[in-house]
């Protein structure tokens, strides 16, 4: 836990070392700046998952019984089911959604 707290602290302050970011397990890709709305990734071993983010688009959105237009981004997850299952993937995407909607909680 101490090592994890140290890693998170260095990540939040921009002081990661090269050894901290090598040998990835999950790849994160963003093709939104290229105009892509949805990313469906291909996993390259030894990685077990790929999270893809598309561009922000304005879509109709219902909240608290009201319909409006909101900026929305599509996040996808490709995962190797030998390492995990859909339930874990769904929980991961739910956590990503929660954190992106409350970015002030990312580095606390």
C-alpha positions in Angstrom: 0.0 0.0 0.0 2.9 2.3 0.7 4.3 1.8 -2.7 0.9 2.4 -4.3 0.5 5.7 -2.4 3.9 6.8 -3.4 3.1 6.0 -7.1 -0.2 7.9 -7.0 1.5 10.9 -5.3 4.2 11.0 -8.0 1.6 10.6 -10.7 -0.5 13.5 -9.4 2.5 15.8 -9.1 4.0 14.8 -12.6 7.1 13.1 -11.2 6.7 9.6 -12.6 9.9 7.7 -13.5 10.3 5.7 -16.7 10.2 2.5 -14.8 6.7 3.5 -13.5 5.2 3.6 -16.9 6.8 0.6 -18.6 5.3 -2.9 -18.9 1.7 -1.7 -19.1 -1.2 -3.9 -18.3 -3.9 -1.6 -19.6 -3.6 0.7 -22.6 -5.5 4.0 -22.7 -6.0 5.5 -26.2 -7.7 8.7 -27.1 -8.6 9.2 -30.8 -11.1 12.0 -30.1 -8.6 14.7 -31.3 -8.7 12.9 -34.7 -12.5 13.2 -34.9 -13.2 9.5 -34.0 -16.4 9.1 -31.9 -15.9 5.5 -30.7 -12.7 3.4 -30.3 -12.9 -0.4 -30.5 -9.4 -1.5 -29.5 -7.4 -4.6 -30.2 -5.4 -6.0 -27.2 -1.7 -6.8 -27.7 -0.2 -9.2 -25.2 1.0 -9.0 -22.5 -1.7 -6.3 -22.0 -5.1 -7.5 -20.8 -7.2 -4.5 -21.6 -7.6 -1.4 -23.8 -9.7 1.6 -22.8 -10.6 3.9 -25.8 -12.0 7.4 -25.6 -13.6 9.1 -28.6 -14.3 12.8 -29.2 -16.7 14.9 -27.2 -20.1 15.3 -29.0 -23.2 17.1 -28.0 -26.2 14.8 -27.5 -29.6 14.9 -26.0 -29.4 13.9 -22.3 -32.1 13.4 -19.7 -31.3 14.4 -16.1 -33.7 14.8 -13.2 -36.7 14.5 -15.5 -35.4 17.3 -17.9 -34.1 16.9 -21.4 -31.2 18.9 -22.5 -28.0 18.8 -24.6 -24.8 17.8 -22.9 -21.2 17.1 -24.0 -20.7 13.3 -24.0 -17.7 11.2 -24.7 -17.8 7.4 -25.5 -15.5 5.2 -23.5 -15.0 1.6 -24.6 -13.2 -1.3 -23.0 -11.7 -4.3 -24.8 -10.6 -7.0 -22.3 -9.0 -10.4 -22.3 -11.5 -12.7 -20.6 -8.7 -15.0 -19.6 -7.6 -12.3 -17.2 -10.9 -10.8 -16.1 -14.6 -10.8 -16.9 -17.3 -8.4 -17.9 -18.4 -7.6 -14.4 -15.0 -6.3 -13.5 -14.8 -4.4 -16.7 -18.2 -2.8 -16.1 -17.1 -1.8 -12.6 -13.9 -0.3 -14.0 -15.8 1.8 -16.6 -18.3 2.9 -13.9 -15.3 4.1 -11.8 -13.8 5.9 -14.8 -17.1 7.6 -15.4 -17.5 8.6 -11.8 -14.0 10.1 -11.7 -14.3 11.9 -15.0 -17.6 13.5 -13.8 -15.8 14.6 -10.6 -12.2 15.4 -11.6 -11.5 17.1 -8.3 -11.4 13.6 -6.7 -8.6 12.3 -9.1 -5.7 13.4 -7.0 -6.9 13.7 -3.4 
